[in-house]
Amino acid sequence: MSIKDLNKRVSAARADTESRGETFYPGPSRIHLAAFPPKERWDDWVELDSKAWPKRVEKRYMLVPTTCFNCESACGLLAYIDKDSGQVRKFEGNPEHPGSRGRNCAKGPATLNQVTDPDRILHPLRRAGGRGEGKWERVEWDEVLDDLASRIRTAMEENRHNEIMYHVGRPGEDGFTERMMAAWGCDAHNSHTNICSSGARAGYQFWCGIDRPSPDHARAKVIFLVSAHLETGHYFNPHAQRVMEAKKNGAKLIVLDTRLSNTASHADYWLAPQPGSEAAIHLAIANFLIENQLYNRDFVRRWWNWQEFLASEHPSLEPTFANFEKLLGSLYEDYTFEYAAQESGIDAKVLEEVAAVVATAGTRLATHSWRSAAAGNEGGWQVSRTLFLISALLGAVATPGGTYPNAWNKYVPRPIRLPRHPEHWNELTWPLEYPLAMNELSFLLPHLMREQQGHLEVYFSRVYNPVWTNPDGFSWMEMLTDEARVACHVALTPTWNETAFYADYVLPMGHSSERHDIHSYETHDGQWIALRQPVLRAARERQGQPVDDTRQVNPGEVWEENEFWLELSWRIDPDGSLGIRSFVESKSHPGQRLGIDEFYGYIFDNSVPGLPAAAAKEDLTPLAYMRRYGAFQITEDVGPIYESPVESTELEDLEEDSYGRVYTRAEAPIALNVVPTGTPANDPEGRRPVGVRIDGEVLRGFPTPSGKLEFYSSTLASWGWQEFALPTYIKSHVHPENLAADQKVLISTFRLPVHIHTRSANAKWLDEIAHSNPLWLHRQDAEELAVRTGDLVRVETAIGHFVVKAWVTEGIRPGVVACSHHMGRWRLRDPGQRQLTSTVDIQETDQQWSLRRTGGVRPYDSDDPDTKRIWWTDSGVHQNLTFPVHPDPVSGMHCWHQAVHIEKATPEDRYGDVSVDIEKSREVFKRWLEKTRSATTHSPDGTRRPQWLIRPVKPTKQAYKLPAKQ
Amino acid sequence: MELIRALGALAEHPTTETERLTELLELGSPPEPTEFSDLFGSKLYPFASVYLDPTGKLGGDARDRISGFWRALAIDHPDESDHLTVMLAFYARLKEFASDAADPSARHWEHARVAFLLEHLSSWLPFFLDKLTDVASPFYCRWGALLTETLTEEGRDLDFSGDLPLHLREAAPLADPRLEGGETFLESLLAPVRSGLILVRTDLERAGEELDLGVRIGERKYVLESLLAQDPSSTLTWLANEADQWSHRHLKRAHWTGSIARFWAERSSGSQKLLAELAADAAR
């Protein structure tokens, strides 16, 4: 056929196809992932063996996806399993993963180091000497399970449910263990969140009933980040790649960070404010938008709860939007650029320029605040709250390029069974003094145990290291060595850590390629789920060899948590009398314990829309599809759910309050996505809140009491914090007014992009890249102190001091110093992790605790020849030991920033020295306790805590009631 | 113009739509994804910049020059404006605009079409399609032949005897390692616009086999370095022969792209001379 005729034929075919509304040409996006092994070759991927060079030896691999377990982003990994050895040879990115899109940060591929770490724990161990003495013996899993089951069952039978505690670091999964604790009937869940993100969460939750933001970076016009590490630490990879996409499209990047972080180095505007002044800057920008009428009036009118604000605070005013706008014009008028400049130390003109850039974004403003200022300062929760105020003024909420509540960009599939609500309330984690705390007051445990004469029968620390990570670590050592207080400490951990040294059992748990979990994260405006899986198990199953216990394929006797918890629960309640057995019993084989395939198979068959159809197209079961590809995109472009009309079937016998909140008698449809959100209360007649009336239409709204964005928080107002009912600025505990003349602010929360707290110390590649945490000191400050880079300085906090090397830099604000919290790992003796820990000696005399380094990192013999090549000796300084607890009286967040005095080290000081007076730490705890407004005196309704707020494990309504007065 | 678009779409990863296109174009069974990956993912990258940029790398000034063409016409350009699919689709679009009799600016579009064909497609694509016949699977060979025929037809009435496109005129020849160092020499050898050669991985493997040298696994520059380290004289001679063969192959396209084909032929014959000289030096 001639060229001319072919041309005609294609034109006709195109016209015909498009006339049917179909697409003729495939989209162009596929070219971007051409570098990945095509998925049709994942069963038999061939590469040349680098070790065989110069011979050309082909290596055959099976590629099996899993999910990274290092930070919380849940990026996709692809394990290259050597078909000859049956072992994982390397990890690369999974191109089928919608969040990470085939890309990883350094921590993903370094999973291989963690798996093959010569120091990892391969067998269950039991303490053989005194607690903390470092003597261990191997023990059988069966023996451990029987002992723990017996202890837990006895505690339950004796109504000592609150003596069971599960203390978790980053979960890396969505609710499995929370539900397990609830199934046990225990208020046992104790998260690390109050040393992490509670401050930021509080700000978001009071606004929209959902406690995390999901910025749509890629489509933004302006990106505004408040961050000591954002986009270079947590969320690093999925967000960083989308921030760069936006920048390529011309977006402006504004970063508030006192320190020149990697993110700040990419910014169009890097603002280095006085720590704690961030909310004042936000309010100055908000004031600019309001004064110049640059805000989205219609959005504010429709979606802010201004009617409730007027009724509560200005009842004499007619409740009109015009009256609200008049008030709005004056509410923030004191927050001028000059005021913000005075607080932050940043020139007023620069702030005005930034505000003008923000104003150009319209609904394409992506904002994000996590940890950092929100986690550093007393009142830090107002940092995220005032940042969201800017988004809410511009109407940039769940819009393309705006900021979404995370629950709309996350998917937690309904499991095979949902547990009961425990009947108990644990005051060791949810004390009465902190009724509005977003999460458990986990870091106060040693103090609360002492105050309440507490006792724990079984304390699980799970992939968590409170001795090292939490402030006031010596108090943790004191508590954990006291067997009268903690009867049995079980450390569930893949690798040695400081807390595990003080355990009775150390139980080896799997890394990301050795365990099952489902994980979803807010990475963009879409919803996806990812399956973490033991890759060798999946590989065996692909070859037709079923595996029924993950220990059959994991190294040594390493187990996975899912099977561990299922089996432990089964043994706690062998006869079903405690109501636990039924939760972990197979549906398909009654009388048998639930297995992993049934657990996940049920979820993928029933709770993930679209997955069964996608799997069927490839002639796979949904479980097999997830095992093959590792991730599934459920939706994209979720959009503003609050604007969705409520279905008429849900509108039955309605009641409406004076602000438009609509309640219905209709049963709620069964939600397949059980992602945590606020749960506003029913009306007095028992109708459930279903939506909110806006301009005559009943729309879905937000999961807040009002159904709207709560500019005015009746929760804060009614629980004793009237002065904070609106987004405002709280002067930090490290505000210059609270500092002595010789004090500086220490920022201790920033990350090193290649490490992740204590989880990555057993990754040799990462250790080689980063293994120290010098003190960032501005040149001017260094000159005043006559200190040069490498000199030792002594940093004094309220309870002690540490000795660290100085690093003189222009990359930090004068008057502020910073030290990364990722370093300073230690061990008392072997066994222990040796690639990033120094050996130390710990002494205690009359409440004075000290830690001194006795040896650095050094090369050693092992199965891995690389350990002989270790060239670094440093492992940093453990600064967190010297921090007293600073619980924010509202959010409960530990306020990490420290007021410190810095001087040159004395001749007696040695690098890494730490000294603390824990009596002083108790005094600081009590001083901060005095700031609280207890539920006993401020609860408006006789409960311990507003029931609508998110709580990881929710007890029964009865348990929420305040205890009878003594 | 639809044929050009369809041929462009086939330079993307095969999908279910590929089958329909291959059937329409009578190209036989659709390609396997592995054929696609093998050709476009590891041998012949379908990006103009790889062949036209003096660095021999993706993007850079060469891509920006193509993006600039879009900008000059006040059309938003995609990120990868130099991808073959995008370029052919853009050309088809220009042709579509130019053939709209009702459009008063049709002449302007026709001018743009001719300029794009002369400067941005003909400057590298015939060379690319020539090389493709050495390394592609039967399907992609058929596809390449049809694209060659189509482009020849498109250029039939054009004058290829005028000035060379600026980016060809400005490109420096192969670097002399005695003056500019070994690193620059190797980089320029792998930059087609400087050497007049397209050396893909399999070419270097062939060199190893023919010269009985070990081929190390790594990027092409690394492989070349290792071949030169093992036997500089033989390797340089082998490269000189390759350049010589290419100068003849380029000339065979002179009936189609005139001065452009002659530019490439001169470029490879210049490389041949330098490489032969270097080989002789090395033998001494």
Interface residues (C-beta under 8 A of the other chain):
Chain A: M1 I3 L6 N7 R9 V10 S11 A13 R14 T23 F24 Y25 P26 P28 R30 I31 L33 A34 A35 P38 E40 R41 L48 S50 W53 P54 R56 K248
Chain B: M1 E2 L3 R5 A6 A9 E12 H13 T15 E17 T18 R20 L21 L24 L25 E26 P33 T34 F36 S37 F40 G41 P46 P78 D79 E80 H83 T85 V86 L146 E149 T150 E153 G214 V215 R216 I217
